[in-house]
Amino acid sequence: MSSSTSLDRVALLTGGDNDFEEGKGRWWRRVLDWEEANNQVFLSLPMIVCNVSYFSITLISVMFAGHLGELELAGATLANSWASVTGFAFMLGLSGALETLCGQGFGAQLYRKLGLYLQASYIISCFFPIIISILWIYTEPIFILLHQDPQISKIAALYMKDLILGLFAYAFVQNILRFLQTQSIVTSLVWFSVLSLGIHFGIVYTLINQTSLGFKGASLAASISLWISFLLLATYVGFAKKLKQTWEGLSSESFGYILTNLKVALPSAAMVCLEDWAFELLVLLAGLMPNSEIAISLISMCVNTETIAFMFTYGLSAAASTRVSNELGAGNPNKAKNAMVVTLKLSIILTLALVLALAFAHNVWAGFFSDSSLIKNKFASMVSLLVISVPLDSFQGIL
C-alpha cells in the first residue's frame, strides 16, 4: 500500500505523459460529456440531414422557379411563405407530439403503443390539411385583401393550387420521421431523405425545362416528390423486421389515442407556428413595399436562410427530446438533465459553424435563388443581421 502511494505521489509531482493525457481527458469530460454528445450527434446528424433534405424539396422548387424571372421568384417565394405559415409549420408542429409520446413509450418498453400513436397522428393529419386546403384555394383573393401586388398574387395562387396534395404527404412524412427517430432508427432515414431529394431534382428540372408546364411544374414537382418520399418511408415501416414490435398493422384502437395525441400536438403546433410566423409574415409585409418583386424575393431569401439554420438546431432539439424522453421513461431523471445540458453546448458549436458559413459563402447561397446581381448585392447587405438573428433563433429552438 505504501509503495503504491509513493508511486502515485511521484507521478503527480513529475506530471508524466500518461497522467497528462488522463488529466486532459478529465478536463474535456468536465466541459462536455462525450458519451452523451456522441449519442446525440449520432441521433441528430441524420435527423438534420432528413429535415434539411425534406425542407429543401419545396425550397428547390422555389429556386428553379426563381431562375425563370423576378416575377416568378416573387410569386413562388410568396406562395412558399404562405404555405409555411398556414400549412407546413402547423403540420410539422403536430408531428412533434410523437417525439414525446413515442419517446416515452419506447423508453418504458410499451412498444405496441408507438404504432397506435402513429396511426392516431395519421388520422389527425388527414383532417387538418382538408381545412388548410380550402384556405389555399382562395389564395389570390386573400392576397388581394392583404394588399399584395395583383400580378404576384395571381402567380402565387397558381403555385399554391398544385401544392395542396403535397401538404398531405408532408404531414405523413413528418409523422413517420418522428416515429422512426424515437426508436433511434436513423441510417435508413438518411438514405430515404437523400434519395427523395435526388429524385426531386430530376422531377423539377424535367417538369420546368422539358415540358410545357413551366412555372406550374415547380409546385407540382414538390407535391410529387413529397408523395414519393411518403411511399418510400411507408413501405419501409410496413416491411422492416426491426419494426415488428412497434408496428403491428392498422388497428381501430388508434382512434382511442387521438385525444391523447391532440393534447400534446396542439401546443407543439402552436409553438412551432408562432416561431415560424414571426419570420414568414415579414414576406407578406414586404409585399406592401415599393418594388414588391425585389422586396418579397429578398426577404423570403433571408427567411429561408433562417429556416435552414433552424432545421439544423431543430434536428438537435429533436435528438434531445428523444434522449430526455427515453431517460425519463426508463426512470433516470439525472441522465435526462445531463442530456439537456449537452444539447445546449452542442448548439453553440453548431451555431458558430452556421454563422461562419453564412458570412463567407453568402454570394454562393444567393446565386441559388436568382441570377440578378441586384438581389445578390441586397442580400449581401442583410448578412450582418442574419449573423445576429441565426444564433438567437437557434438557441430559442433548443430551449
N, C-alpha and C positions, 0 to 999 in steps of 0.2 A: 504493500500500500504506500509506504513512504517513498519507495523507489519511483512508483508511478507518479506520485505527487511532485517529486523533484523534477522529473522529466517534463511534466506539464508546465511547471514554473519556468523551466529553461526555455521551453518552446514559446511561451508567452513573452518572455523577455527578448528573445532573439528575433521573434517575428518571422518564422520560417515561411517558405513559399506555400506549403500546404495550408498553414493557418491563415495566410493572407487570402488565398482563394476561398477558403471556408468562410472567413470573415466577410469577404466581398459578397459571397452568396447570401449570407445572412442579411447584409445591408440591402441588397436588392430585394430580398424577400420581404423586408420591412416596408420598402417602397411599394412593391406590387406582389400580390400572391400569384406566383407564376402558374401554379397548377390550375387555379380558378381562372386566370387570364387565358390560359391555353384552352380551357373548356369553352369559354365564352367566344374566343376567336374562332375556334373550330365550329361553333354553332352559328355565330353571327356572320362570318365571312360568306358562307354560302347563301345566307338569307339576304345579305347586302347585294350579292350578285343577282339573286332572284328578284328582289324589289326593284333594282335599277333596270334589269332586263325587261320585266313586265311593264314597268312605267315607261320605258323607252319605246315600247310598241306604239303608244299613242303619240309620244313626242317625236319619233322619227317620221311619222305621218305628217306632222306639222312642219318638220324640216323640209321634207320633199315638196310639200305644198308651197313653202316659203320661197323655193327657188323658181316657182312659176311666175312670181311677181310680187310687188309690195302689197297690192290689194289682197292677193291670195294669202300672203303671210299674215296680214292683219285679220282677215276673216277666220283663218284656221286657228290662230292664237286666241282670238276672242272666243271662238267656239270651244276650244280645248279648255280654256279657263272656266267657261260657263259649265261645261261638262264636269269639271273637277269640283266646282262649288256646289252644284246641285245633285251630283251623282256619285262620281268616283270616290271622293273623300268620305262621303256618307257610308258607302258600301265597304270601304276599307276599314272604317271605324267599327262597323257592325261585326266584321270578322274578328276584331280584337277580343271579343268575348271568348273565342275558342282558345286564345292564349292562356286565359285564366282557368276556364273550365276544364279543358283538356289537359292543361299542365298539372292541375291539382289531381285530376282523375288518374293520370299516368303515374304521378308520384305516389298516390295511395293504392296503386295496382288495381284500380277499378277500370280495367281495360275496355270492357264492353261499352261502358258509358261514353267513351270517346266517339265511337261510331254513331251513337244516338245523338250526341251533341252536334256532330257534323250534319246529320240529317235534319235536325231542327234548324240549323243555320241555313241549309238549302231551302227549306220551306219559307223562312223569313226572306231569303234572297230572291225568291220568286215574287213575293208580294210587293216589296218596296220599289223595285225597278219599274213595275207597271205604273205606279203613281208618278214616278220621276219621268217616265217616257211621255206621259201626257203633257207635262211641262215642256219637254224638249220639242214636241211637235209644234208648239206655239212660240218657238224661239224668236222668230222675226218680229211679231207684234210686241213681244215683251221687250226686245231690244229697242224698238222704236219708242215704246213707252218710257224707257230709261234714257232716251235722248241720244242713242247711239247713231252713228252715221248710217243712212239708209242703205247705201251700197254695201258697206261692211256687214250690216245686219242681214242683208239678203244672202250674201255668200256664206256667212257664219251659220245661218239657218239651214242652208243646203248641206253643209258639213255635218251638222248635228243629226239630221234625219238618218243618215247611214251609220251613225254611231250608236243608235238605240239598241240594236241587237248585241252590240259589243258590251253594253252595260251589264246585261245578264251574265254573260260569260266572265266578265271581270269579277263580279261578285262571287261566282262559283270558284274561280281560280283562287281568290284570296282565302276562301274558306278551306280549301284543300291544303293550301300552303301552311296555314296555321295548324291544321290537323296533323300534318306530317312533321312540322317543325317541333311541336311539343313532344314528339317521340324521338327527337334527335335524328330523324331521317333527313339528311341534308345533301349528301352527294348526289342522289338521284334528282333532287330539286334543281341543283346547279345545271345538270345536263339538260333537263327539260326546259329550263328557262333560256339557256343559251341557244338551244335548238329552236325554240319558238321565235326568238329574236332573229336568228338567221333566216328562218322561213319568212318572217315578216319583211325583211329586206328584199327578198325576191318577189314577194307578192306586191308590195307597194311600188317597187320600181316597174314591175310589169303593168300594173293597172294604170299608173300615171303616164308612163312613157310609151307603152306598147299597145294601148287600147284607146278608144275614143272617150273614155270616162274622164280623163284629165284630172281636174281638181277633185271631183267626186270620188275618184279612186283612192284618195288618201285616207278618208274616214272609213270607206268600205273595206280597205285592206286591214285597217286596225281591228274592225269587227271580226273579219275572217280569221285573223291571226289569234285573237283572244279565244275564239271558239276552238281553234286547233289546240291551243295551249290547254284549255279545259279538258278536251277529249284525251289528250296525252296523259294528263295527270289522273283523270278518272279511270282510264284503262290500267294505269299502274296500281292505283288503290284497289281495284277490283281483282287483280291477278297476283299481286305481290304476296309471297308466302309469309314474309315478316309482319304483315298486317292482319293476319288471320284472327289474332286475338282482339284487335281493336275495330276491325271491320267485318261484321258478320252478315252483311247484306241489308237490304231495306227492311224496315220494321215500323209498324204502326205505333210502337212505343215512343217513337221520336216526337210525336205530337204532344206528349206529356212533358217534354222538355223545352217547348217553345217559350213558355213564360219565364222559366229559369234563365234561358238564353237571353231573352229580351231585357231582363233586369240588369244584366251586365253589358249587353251590346249597345243599348241606347245611350248610357252615359259615356261609353267608349266612343261611340259615333259623335256625340256632342263635342267631346274634347278634340277629336281629330278635325271635325268640321270648323270649329272656332279657330283652330290653328291655321287651317288651310284658307278659310275665308279672309283672314286678316291680310293675306297676300293677294289672293286671286281677285278680290274686289278692287284692288288697285288697277287691274286691267280694265275693268268697267269704267272706273273713274278716268282712265287715260283716254277713253273714247269720247269724253266731253271736252278734251283739249283741242286747240287748233292743230291742224295737220295730224288728224287722229290716226291715219295709217301708220305713220312713223311712231307716234306715241304708244299706240297699242302694241306694236311689234316689239319696241324697246322694253317696255315694262313687262311684257309677257316673257321675254328672254330672261330678264332678271328674276322673275318669279319661278320660271322653270329651273334656273340655276339653283335657286334657293331650295326648290323641291328635291332636286337631285341630291343636294348635300344632305337634306333632311332624310332621304331614303337611306343614306349610309348610317346615320345615327339611329334611325328607326329600326334598322336591322340589328344594331347593337342593343337597343332597348327591348326588342323582341326576345333576344337571347337572354337578357337579364330577367325578363318576365318569366321565361321558361325555367331558368335556373332557380329563381326565387320560389316559383310555384312548386317545382319538384322538391326543393328542400323543405318547404312548409308542409307539403303533402306527406313527406317522409318524417316529419316531426323534428326538423333541425333548424330552429329559428336563428341560431348564431351563424350557421353557414349561409342562410338566406341573407342576413345582414352583410356578411362579408362579400357575397356575390354582388350586392348593390354598390358597395364601396369600390370594388374592382371595376365595375362598369363605368363609374364616374371618371376614374383615372384613364381608362381606355378611351373614353370620349374626348378627353383633352388631346391625346396623341392623334386621334383620327381627325379632329377638327383642325389641328395645326397643319396636317398634311393637305387637307382640302383647301385651306386658305392659301398655302404656298402654290398649289396647282392653279388656283384661280388667278393669283397675282401674276404668274409668269406665262400662262397659256390662254389668256382671255381672248386674244385675237383669233386663235385657232378655234376656240369654242364658238365665238360669234359667227365665224365662217360657215359653221354647220347650218345655221338658220337662214343666212342671206348672203348674197354676193355684193350687196350695197355697201360701199365704203362709208356712206353717211351713217348707216346703222351700226357698223363696226366701230366707228370713231365715237359715237354717242354711248355705245355700250362700254367702251374703254373708260369713259368718264364716270361711269357708275360703279366701277370695280371697287373703288375705295369704300363706298357704302356697303357693298356686298361683303367685303372683308370684315366689316364690323358686325353685320347682321347675321351672317352664317354661323359664327360661334355662338351667339346668343340664342339663335333658334335651335341649334344643335343641343345645347345644354338643357334648354327647356323641354326638348323632345325626350331626353333621357329621364329627366325628373318627372 
